[in-house]
Amino acid sequence: MTKVSPRKLLVVRNDKLGDFMLALPCLNLLRAALPDCEIHVLVPKYTESIALTFDAVNRAIIDPGADAGLSAQRALLTEIKAQRYDAMLTLYSTPRIGLIGRFAGIPYRIAPASGIAQLYYNHRLTQRRSRSEKPEYIYNLDVGLKLLCDHHIHSATLPAAPHLYFADDEIAALRSAFCTEHRIDPTHQLIFIHAGSGGSANNLSIDQYVQLAQLLRSRQGHTIILSAGPGEEAGATQVATQLGNDVAHRVYLSRDGLPAFAKHIAFADLFISGSTGPLHIAGALNCKTAAFYTRRRSATALRWQTCNSGERRLAFSAAIEAEAEDMSSVDIESAADEINRHFMALHTVE
Protein backbone atom coordinates (compact mmCIF):
# COMPACT_ATOMS: atom_id res chain seq x y z
CA MET A 1 0.00 0.00 0.00
CA THR A 2 1.01 3.60 -0.52
CA LYS A 3 0.38 6.39 1.95
CA VAL A 4 0.55 9.29 -0.50
CA SER A 5 -2.73 10.08 -2.25
CA PRO A 6 -2.45 10.36 -6.03
CA ARG A 7 -2.03 13.91 -7.27
CA LYS A 8 -2.71 12.96 -10.88
CA LEU A 9 -4.92 10.05 -11.87
CA LEU A 10 -5.90 8.50 -15.20
CA VAL A 11 -9.24 6.67 -15.28
CA VAL A 12 -9.77 4.40 -18.29
CA ARG A 13 -13.24 3.63 -19.67
CA ASN A 14 -12.66 3.69 -23.40
CA ASP A 15 -15.50 1.55 -24.78
CA LYS A 16 -19.14 2.51 -25.44
CA LEU A 17 -21.13 5.53 -24.26
CA GLY A 18 -23.32 3.54 -21.87
CA ASP A 19 -20.26 1.94 -20.28
CA PHE A 20 -18.71 5.35 -19.74
CA MET A 21 -21.87 6.77 -18.18
CA LEU A 22 -21.82 3.90 -15.69
CA ALA A 23 -18.29 4.96 -14.71
CA LEU A 24 -19.60 8.32 -13.52
CA PRO A 25 -20.46 7.18 -9.96
CA CYS A 26 -16.87 5.94 -9.63
CA LEU A 27 -15.52 9.24 -10.95
CA ASN A 28 -17.68 11.17 -8.50
CA LEU A 29 -16.49 8.91 -5.67
CA LEU A 30 -12.87 9.63 -6.56
CA ARG A 31 -13.46 13.36 -6.90
CA ALA A 32 -15.10 13.58 -3.46
CA ALA A 33 -12.36 11.52 -1.80
CA LEU A 34 -9.47 13.18 -3.69
CA PRO A 35 -10.52 16.84 -3.99
CA ASP A 36 -7.03 18.05 -4.90
CA CYS A 37 -6.29 15.30 -7.42
CA GLU A 38 -6.16 16.09 -11.14
CA ILE A 39 -8.38 13.44 -12.74
CA HIS A 40 -8.07 12.64 -16.43
CA VAL A 41 -10.11 10.08 -18.39
CA LEU A 42 -9.06 7.99 -21.37
CA VAL A 43 -12.02 7.84 -23.77
CA PRO A 44 -12.80 7.43 -27.48
CA LYS A 45 -13.27 10.64 -29.43
CA TYR A 46 -17.06 10.42 -29.54
CA THR A 47 -17.44 10.50 -25.73
CA GLU A 48 -14.92 13.30 -25.21
CA SER A 49 -17.50 16.12 -25.25
CA ILE A 50 -19.75 14.61 -22.60
CA ALA A 51 -16.79 13.53 -20.47
CA LEU A 52 -15.78 17.17 -20.22
CA THR A 53 -19.21 18.12 -18.84
CA PHE A 54 -18.48 16.13 -15.66
CA ASP A 55 -17.29 18.18 -12.71
CA ALA A 56 -15.13 15.23 -11.68
CA VAL A 57 -13.06 15.36 -14.88
CA ASN A 58 -10.22 17.80 -15.48
CA ARG A 59 -9.14 16.54 -18.89
CA ALA A 60 -9.96 13.92 -21.51
CA ILE A 61 -7.24 11.95 -23.29
CA ILE A 62 -8.37 10.53 -26.63
CA ASP A 63 -7.79 6.84 -27.30
CA PRO A 64 -7.36 6.24 -31.06
CA GLY A 65 -8.65 2.70 -30.57
CA ALA A 66 -7.26 -0.78 -31.02
CA ASP A 67 -7.49 -0.60 -34.81
CA ALA A 68 -5.30 2.51 -35.07
CA GLY A 69 -1.80 2.04 -36.44
CA LEU A 70 1.44 1.65 -34.53
CA SER A 71 2.27 5.34 -34.86
CA ALA A 72 -1.03 6.29 -33.19
CA GLN A 73 -0.37 3.85 -30.33
CA ARG A 74 3.12 5.29 -29.87
CA ALA A 75 1.67 8.81 -29.81
CA LEU A 76 -0.81 7.74 -27.11
CA LEU A 77 2.00 6.20 -25.06
CA THR A 78 4.06 9.37 -25.43
CA GLU A 79 1.15 11.54 -24.30
CA ILE A 80 0.35 9.36 -21.29
CA LYS A 81 4.00 9.14 -20.30
CA ALA A 82 4.38 12.92 -20.51
CA GLN A 83 1.49 13.41 -18.06
CA ARG A 84 3.47 11.68 -15.28
CA TYR A 85 0.44 10.10 -13.66
CA ASP A 86 0.74 8.81 -10.10
CA ALA A 87 -1.99 6.27 -10.65
CA MET A 88 -4.05 4.60 -13.38
CA LEU A 89 -7.46 3.05 -12.71
CA THR A 90 -8.75 0.92 -15.57
CA LEU A 91 -12.40 -0.09 -15.47
CA TYR A 92 -12.33 -1.95 -18.78
CA SER A 93 -8.92 -3.40 -19.49
CA THR A 94 -7.30 -4.79 -22.60
CA PRO A 95 -3.69 -5.91 -23.04
CA ARG A 96 -3.03 -2.84 -25.24
CA ILE A 97 -4.01 -0.37 -22.54
CA GLY A 98 -2.33 -2.42 -19.82
CA LEU A 99 0.94 -2.37 -21.75
CA ILE A 100 0.71 1.36 -22.42
CA GLY A 101 0.22 2.05 -18.71
CA ARG A 102 3.16 -0.16 -17.83
CA PHE A 103 5.48 1.30 -20.46
CA ALA A 104 4.45 4.80 -19.38
CA GLY A 105 5.91 4.04 -15.97
CA ILE A 106 2.77 4.80 -13.96
CA PRO A 107 3.69 3.60 -10.46
CA TYR A 108 0.22 2.50 -9.28
CA ARG A 109 -1.96 0.66 -11.81
CA ILE A 110 -5.20 -1.12 -10.89
CA ALA A 111 -7.73 -3.06 -12.97
CA PRO A 112 -10.19 -5.93 -12.56
CA ALA A 113 -8.33 -9.25 -12.35
CA SER A 114 -9.49 -10.76 -15.62
CA GLY A 115 -7.79 -12.14 -18.70
CA ILE A 116 -4.24 -11.56 -19.88
CA ALA A 117 -4.56 -7.80 -19.39
CA GLN A 118 -4.33 -8.17 -15.61
CA LEU A 119 -0.68 -9.20 -15.95
CA TYR A 120 0.24 -5.62 -16.82
CA TYR A 121 -1.17 -4.18 -13.57
CA ASN A 122 0.55 -4.19 -10.19
CA HIS A 123 -2.78 -3.98 -8.33
CA ARG A 124 -5.88 -6.03 -9.16
CA LEU A 125 -9.37 -6.63 -7.86
CA THR A 126 -11.04 -10.00 -8.41
CA GLN A 127 -14.61 -9.37 -9.59
CA ARG A 128 -15.69 -12.05 -12.09
CA ARG A 129 -17.92 -9.61 -13.96
CA SER A 130 -18.90 -12.33 -16.43
CA ARG A 131 -21.19 -13.74 -13.74
CA SER A 132 -23.20 -10.48 -13.82
CA GLU A 133 -23.94 -10.65 -10.10
CA LYS A 134 -23.91 -6.85 -9.61
CA PRO A 135 -24.72 -3.74 -11.67
CA GLU A 136 -21.83 -2.55 -13.80
CA TYR A 137 -21.64 0.77 -11.96
CA ILE A 138 -21.20 -1.11 -8.65
CA TYR A 139 -18.34 -3.12 -10.13
CA ASN A 140 -16.80 0.21 -11.17
CA LEU A 141 -17.29 1.68 -7.70
CA ASP A 142 -15.60 -1.35 -6.16
CA VAL A 143 -12.44 -0.71 -8.18
CA GLY A 144 -12.47 2.93 -7.10
CA LEU A 145 -12.89 1.92 -3.45
CA LYS A 146 -9.96 -0.47 -3.79
CA LEU A 147 -7.74 2.34 -5.08
CA LEU A 148 -8.75 4.54 -2.15
CA CYS A 149 -8.18 1.73 0.35
CA ASP A 150 -4.72 1.11 -1.09
CA HIS A 151 -3.97 4.79 -0.43
CA HIS A 152 -5.28 4.54 3.16
CA ILE A 153 -8.51 6.42 2.43
CA HIS A 154 -11.25 4.52 4.25
CA SER A 155 -13.89 7.17 4.86
CA ALA A 156 -15.16 7.66 1.30
CA THR A 157 -18.91 8.18 0.98
CA LEU A 158 -20.69 6.46 -1.89
CA PRO A 159 -22.22 9.05 -4.23
CA ALA A 160 -25.99 9.34 -4.58
CA ALA A 161 -28.01 10.14 -7.72
CA PRO A 162 -27.99 12.32 -9.69
CA HIS A 163 -24.47 11.62 -10.91
CA LEU A 164 -24.73 14.15 -13.76
CA TYR A 165 -26.30 17.53 -13.19
CA PHE A 166 -27.19 20.65 -15.16
CA ALA A 167 -28.50 23.88 -13.67
CA ASP A 168 -32.27 23.78 -13.10
CA ASP A 169 -32.87 27.16 -14.72
CA GLU A 170 -30.94 26.15 -17.84
CA ILE A 171 -32.97 22.95 -18.26
CA ALA A 172 -36.28 24.74 -17.53
CA ALA A 173 -35.50 27.34 -20.20
CA LEU A 174 -34.50 24.62 -22.69
CA ARG A 175 -37.72 22.70 -22.04
CA SER A 176 -39.81 25.84 -22.53
CA ALA A 177 -38.04 26.66 -25.80
CA PHE A 178 -38.42 23.04 -26.97
CA CYS A 179 -42.18 23.06 -26.28
CA THR A 180 -42.58 26.37 -28.09
CA GLU A 181 -40.55 25.22 -31.12
CA HIS A 182 -42.45 21.95 -31.42
CA ARG A 183 -45.88 23.38 -30.50
CA ILE A 184 -46.28 21.19 -27.42
CA ASP A 185 -48.63 22.03 -24.56
CA PRO A 186 -46.17 23.01 -21.78
CA THR A 187 -48.35 21.24 -19.19
CA HIS A 188 -47.85 17.90 -20.94
CA GLN A 189 -45.55 15.21 -19.64
CA LEU A 190 -42.73 14.67 -22.13
CA ILE A 191 -42.21 10.95 -22.61
CA PHE A 192 -39.00 10.21 -24.52
CA ILE A 193 -38.93 6.96 -26.49
CA HIS A 194 -35.52 6.16 -27.94
CA ALA A 195 -35.83 3.32 -30.43
CA GLY A 196 -32.16 3.37 -31.45
CA SER A 197 -29.49 1.02 -30.16
CA GLY A 198 -25.72 0.90 -29.94
CA GLY A 199 -25.89 -2.69 -31.14
CA SER A 200 -24.45 -4.43 -28.08
CA ALA A 201 -27.85 -5.81 -27.03
CA ASN A 202 -31.04 -6.76 -28.84
CA ASN A 203 -33.81 -4.18 -28.77
CA LEU A 204 -37.57 -4.01 -29.12
CA SER A 205 -38.90 -3.89 -32.66
CA ILE A 206 -40.38 -0.76 -34.22
CA ASP A 207 -43.84 -2.34 -33.94
CA GLN A 208 -43.31 -2.96 -30.21
CA TYR A 209 -42.31 0.67 -29.62
CA VAL A 210 -45.39 1.80 -31.55
CA GLN A 211 -47.62 -0.47 -29.47
CA LEU A 212 -46.06 0.80 -26.24
CA ALA A 213 -46.56 4.45 -27.25
CA GLN A 214 -50.20 3.73 -28.05
CA LEU A 215 -50.81 2.14 -24.64
CA LEU A 216 -49.34 4.90 -22.48
CA ARG A 217 -51.87 6.99 -20.57
CA SER A 218 -51.64 10.10 -18.38
CA ARG A 219 -54.02 12.28 -16.40
CA GLN A 220 -52.80 15.72 -17.48
CA GLY A 221 -51.82 14.72 -21.02
CA HIS A 222 -48.47 13.78 -22.55
CA THR A 223 -46.50 14.04 -25.76
CA ILE A 224 -44.20 11.30 -27.00
CA ILE A 225 -40.74 12.58 -27.97
CA LEU A 226 -39.13 10.17 -30.43
CA SER A 227 -35.43 10.84 -29.90
CA ALA A 228 -32.63 9.71 -32.17
CA GLY A 229 -28.91 10.19 -32.37
CA PRO A 230 -26.83 10.27 -35.56
CA GLY A 231 -27.61 7.24 -37.72
CA GLU A 232 -30.78 6.44 -35.76
CA GLU A 233 -33.17 8.74 -37.59
CA ALA A 234 -34.84 5.96 -39.57
CA GLY A 235 -36.15 4.19 -36.47
CA ALA A 236 -37.67 7.35 -34.99
CA THR A 237 -39.24 8.21 -38.34
CA GLN A 238 -40.76 4.73 -38.67
CA VAL A 239 -42.33 4.94 -35.22
CA ALA A 240 -43.68 8.42 -36.01
CA THR A 241 -45.17 7.24 -39.32
CA GLN A 242 -46.96 4.31 -37.70
CA LEU A 243 -48.30 6.47 -34.86
CA GLY A 244 -49.80 8.89 -37.35
CA ASN A 245 -52.36 11.17 -35.74
CA ASP A 246 -53.41 8.65 -33.10
CA VAL A 247 -50.82 9.68 -30.48
CA ALA A 248 -49.38 13.15 -29.90
CA HIS A 249 -45.71 12.91 -30.78
CA ARG A 250 -42.71 14.83 -32.05
CA VAL A 251 -39.38 13.68 -33.48
CA TYR A 252 -36.20 15.05 -31.88
CA LEU A 253 -33.01 14.42 -33.84
CA SER A 254 -29.89 15.07 -31.79
CA ARG A 255 -27.42 16.78 -34.12
CA ASP A 256 -25.55 19.10 -31.74
CA GLY A 257 -23.43 16.61 -29.83
CA LEU A 258 -23.84 14.54 -26.69
CA PRO A 259 -23.91 17.40 -24.14
CA ALA A 260 -26.87 19.01 -25.97
CA PHE A 261 -28.61 15.62 -26.17
CA ALA A 262 -28.04 15.09 -22.43
CA LYS A 263 -29.59 18.47 -21.63
CA HIS A 264 -32.69 17.53 -23.61
CA ILE A 265 -32.91 14.19 -21.80
CA ALA A 266 -32.68 16.12 -18.53
CA PHE A 267 -36.17 17.59 -19.02
CA ALA A 268 -37.77 14.24 -19.89
CA ASP A 269 -40.53 13.20 -17.51
CA LEU A 270 -39.78 9.61 -18.50
CA PHE A 271 -37.14 8.02 -20.75
CA ILE A 272 -37.93 4.69 -22.42
CA SER A 273 -35.46 2.62 -24.45
CA GLY A 274 -33.47 -0.55 -24.74
CA SER A 275 -30.10 -0.96 -23.05
CA THR A 276 -28.20 1.78 -24.84
CA GLY A 277 -26.05 4.86 -24.17
CA PRO A 278 -28.83 7.50 -23.97
CA LEU A 279 -30.64 5.32 -21.40
CA HIS A 280 -27.59 5.54 -19.16
CA ILE A 281 -27.39 9.30 -19.66
CA ALA A 282 -30.97 9.43 -18.38
CA GLY A 283 -30.01 7.23 -15.44
CA ALA A 284 -27.03 9.41 -14.52
CA LEU A 285 -29.35 12.45 -14.57
CA ASN A 286 -31.73 10.59 -12.21
CA CYS A 287 -34.54 10.77 -14.75
CA LYS A 288 -37.34 8.24 -14.52
CA THR A 289 -36.49 5.33 -16.83
CA ALA A 290 -38.20 2.27 -18.25
CA ALA A 291 -35.72 -0.04 -19.94
CA PHE A 292 -35.92 -3.25 -21.95
CA TYR A 293 -33.23 -5.93 -21.65
CA THR A 294 -32.38 -9.37 -22.91
CA ARG A 295 -31.72 -12.17 -20.44
CA ARG A 296 -28.29 -12.92 -21.94
CA ARG A 297 -25.92 -13.30 -18.99
CA SER A 298 -23.68 -10.45 -20.04
CA ALA A 299 -26.61 -8.12 -20.86
CA THR A 300 -29.14 -8.63 -18.07
CA ALA A 301 -31.27 -5.99 -16.40
CA LEU A 302 -29.18 -6.35 -13.23
CA ARG A 303 -25.78 -6.05 -14.91
CA TRP A 304 -26.77 -2.99 -16.96
CA GLN A 305 -29.06 -1.42 -14.41
CA THR A 306 -29.27 2.37 -14.68
CA CYS A 307 -27.65 4.35 -11.86
CA ASN A 308 -30.71 6.45 -11.00
CA SER A 309 -32.56 6.02 -7.70
CA GLY A 310 -34.31 2.67 -7.33
CA GLU A 311 -37.84 4.11 -7.27
CA ARG A 312 -37.16 5.97 -10.52
CA ARG A 313 -36.42 2.94 -12.70
CA LEU A 314 -38.35 0.02 -14.19
CA ALA A 315 -36.83 -2.87 -16.10
CA PHE A 316 -38.43 -5.40 -18.44
CA SER A 317 -36.84 -8.48 -20.00
CA ALA A 318 -37.45 -11.25 -22.48
CA ALA A 319 -39.93 -13.84 -21.20
CA ILE A 320 -38.52 -16.67 -19.06
CA GLU A 321 -39.88 -19.33 -21.41
CA ALA A 322 -38.34 -17.68 -24.50
CA GLU A 323 -34.79 -17.55 -25.79
CA ALA A 324 -32.67 -15.15 -23.73
CA GLU A 325 -32.34 -12.64 -26.57
CA ASP A 326 -35.85 -12.97 -27.98
CA MET A 327 -37.15 -9.46 -27.40
CA SER A 328 -40.33 -10.28 -29.32
CA SER A 329 -41.37 -12.19 -26.19
CA VAL A 330 -41.57 -9.02 -24.06
CA ASP A 331 -45.15 -8.46 -22.92
CA ILE A 332 -45.73 -4.89 -24.08
CA GLU A 333 -49.25 -4.61 -22.62
CA SER A 334 -47.99 -5.66 -19.19
CA ALA A 335 -45.03 -3.26 -19.45
CA ALA A 336 -47.29 -0.36 -20.43
CA ASP A 337 -49.61 -1.13 -17.53
CA GLU A 338 -46.71 -1.07 -15.06
CA ILE A 339 -45.30 2.14 -16.54
CA ASN A 340 -48.71 3.80 -16.32
CA ARG A 341 -49.16 2.77 -12.70
CA HIS A 342 -45.62 3.54 -11.57
CA PHE A 343 -44.88 6.74 -13.43
CA MET A 344 -48.11 8.14 -14.85
CA ALA A 345 -50.51 7.82 -11.89
CA LEU A 346 -52.91 5.39 -13.52
CA HIS A 347 -53.97 1.96 -12.34
CA THR A 348 -54.92 0.31 -15.62
CA VAL A 349 -54.26 0.59 -19.32
CA GLU A 350 -57.47 1.99 -20.68
C-alpha positions, 0 to 999 in steps of 0.5 A: 500500500502507498500512503501518499494520495495520487495527485494525478490520476488517469481513469480508463473507460474507453468503450461505449457511451453507456459503459462510460456513463456507468463509470460516472459514480466511480468518478464522483467517488474519486473526486469527493475523496481526492478533492485536490487530485487532477483526474483525467479520463481515457475515452474514445473521441465520440465520448470526449465532449460529454466527459468534459461536462463532468465536474469530476473530470479535469481533462480527456485523453483521446484513445485512437482505438485498437485498430489505429496504427502503430504510430497512433499507439506510440503517440498515445503512449508518449502523451500518457508518459508525458502526463506523469500520472501517479496512478491509473485506474482501468475499469475496462482493461485490454492488453493494449491499454495495460501495456501502455500504462506499464510502459508509461511508468505509472507507479500504481496501476489497478484493474479488474483481475481478468484475462491476460490484461491483468498481468500488466497491472501491479494492483488487481481486484477479483470481480468475475464480472462475467457472472453479472452478479452486480450492476456494472456501476457497482463493479466500477465503484468497487475498483475505485474503493480499492484504489482509495483503500490502497492509499489509506482512504477509508472514509469515502462516501458512496455518491448518490443520484444524480451523478450528472447535473445541469443547472435547473434554470438552464434545463427549464428554459431549454424545455420551454423553448423546446415546447414552443418550437415543437408546438407542445402544450407546456403542461404535458408530460414529455415521454421520450422513447428512444428506439435506437441502439448501440448494437451491443444488445437486442432491442424491441422492434419498431412495432413494439415501440409503436404499441407501447406508445399507443398504450401509455396513458396520463391524467394531465396529457403527454406528448411522446418525444421520439429521440434519435442520435446520428444514424438512428433517424430511420427508427424514430421516423418509422415509429412516427409514421406508424403512430400517425395522428393517433398519439401526440408525438414529435421527433427530436433528432440530436445533431448538436453533440452529446452534451446538448442531447443530455440536456434535452434528456434532462427535461424528460418526464420519463425516458424509455429505451433498450439498453443503450447509451442514452438510457444511461445518460438518463439514469445518470441524470436521475430521470425516470427510466423504463428499460428493456433488456435481454436475459443474456448473462452479459446483458441482463437488467441487473448487470446494466441497471441504470444508476438512478434512484431505485424508485425511478427505474423500471426494467423489463426483460425477455420472457422466461420461457423464450430464448434469452435474446428474444425481445419479441417475447416481451409483454408490451401490454404488461409493461405499459400497464406497469409504466402507467401505474408507476410513473403516470398515476394510472392503475390500468391501461385503458 
